[in-house]
Amino acid sequence: MFRKQRLLLNLILFFMLSGCNQNYEIYGYQKIEKNFEWGHIGSKLRGTQITDGRKTVVKSPYKLFLWFDSKTPLDKFIKIREIKLKNNKSGEIVFHDYPNLKAPFTKQDKNHTAFFLFKNIDMIHDDIELFLRIELYHEKGQPIEERASLFFKKTYQKKNEIISH
């Protein structure tokens, strides 16, 4: 038993020293979701992956994924009137736009979901607050305006993986 453990340890050491490993540094954020009477909002910030030799870093610029789940099929589409990302530590506004983007709700499993993507958000890796002003359009009647604030908690992960060729 001891021989097998030692052999396994030597093999792992051999692969690590022979250059068959990849080091990762991931400056990420936790996925967030917030519930409302009409459904919920979900969001994720995903960094750009940059590889230099045996080191891969995931960092700025980030992509912001947004999704809206409606509880009722009567909701037709959603419009983002304003979106803002603020650095919680410095108070700096790192992204601000009035896009007036519309997306229809489409059937996804049990819910009706609308998706948005914002690219190339250049920012320092710190806790971030997302502010949204949206309009929810129903089959009948006036749109419902909603304001939302969601908080992204930063994460950091460092790992080393053995690469198989």
Secondary structure, DSSP 8 states (H G I E B T S, - for coil): -HHHHHHHHHHHHHHHHTT-EEEEEEEEE--EEEE-SSEEEEEEEEEEEEEETTEEEEEEEEEEEEEEEESSTTEEEEEEEEEEEEETTT--EEEEE---EEEE-EEETTEEEEEEEEEEE---SS-EEEEEEEEEEESSS--EEEEEEEEE-EEEEEEEEE---
